[in-house]
Amino acid sequence: MGQEQMQALASFIPMILIFVVFYFILIRPQKKKEKKLREMISAIKIGDEVVTIGGIHGKVTRVKDDVFVIESGIGTSKSYLTIDRGSVSKVTKFAADAKADAEVAEIPDEPAE
């Protein structure tokens, strides 16, 4: 009877090993990616540039609970869109980065005498 139990346990070991390998190769990295995305979306502020799931690029102009208003377009053809937090796929530029880029752009090429 003890040998039959060992044989039954031995037949389950490969299935357990496959589950462990799948966890570390597929499930765990996906959970880390989802957590990073949730943190990124919760850190969105006014002035950040985002991309929606549908591929629309825009700058966040207002933030309410679970809704953002983004400004999309160039010049006089700007549009304002209301989007849900869940529809943001990535943040392309944070407001602090945009301010730093603007300061770099304002540095004159020639030194003042």
Secondary structure in CASP SS format (residue, H / E / C, confidence):
PFRMAT SS
TARGET T0000
AUTHOR 0000-0000-0000
METHOD secondary structure of the structure
MODEL  1
M C 1.00
G H 1.00
Q H 1.00
E H 1.00
Q H 1.00
M H 1.00
Q H 1.00
A H 1.00
L H 1.00
A H 1.00
S H 1.00
F H 1.00
I H 1.00
P H 1.00
M H 1.00
I H 1.00
L H 1.00
I H 1.00
F H 1.00
V H 1.00
V H 1.00
F H 1.00
Y H 1.00
F H 1.00
I H 1.00
L H 1.00
I H 1.00
R H 1.00
P H 1.00
Q H 1.00
K H 1.00
K H 1.00
K H 1.00
E H 1.00
K H 1.00
K H 1.00
L H 1.00
R H 1.00
E H 1.00
M H 1.00
I H 1.00
S H 1.00
A C 1.00
I C 1.00
K C 1.00
I C 1.00
G C 1.00
D C 1.00
E E 1.00
V E 1.00
V E 1.00
T E 1.00
I C 1.00
G C 1.00
G C 1.00
I C 1.00
H E 1.00
G E 1.00
K E 1.00
V E 1.00
T E 1.00
R E 1.00
V E 1.00
K E 1.00
D C 1.00
D C 1.00
V E 1.00
F E 1.00
V E 1.00
I E 1.00
E E 1.00
S E 1.00
G C 1.00
I C 1.00
G C 1.00
T C 1.00
S C 1.00
K C 1.00
S E 1.00
Y E 1.00
L E 1.00
T E 1.00
I E 1.00
D E 1.00
R H 1.00
G H 1.00
S H 1.00
V E 1.00
S E 1.00
K E 1.00
V E 1.00
T E 1.00
K E 1.00
F C 1.00
A H 1.00
A H 1.00
D H 1.00
A H 1.00
K H 1.00
A H 1.00
D H 1.00
A H 1.00
E H 1.00
V H 1.00
A H 1.00
E C 1.00
I C 1.00
P C 1.00
D C 1.00
E C 1.00
P C 1.00
A C 1.00
E C 1.00
END
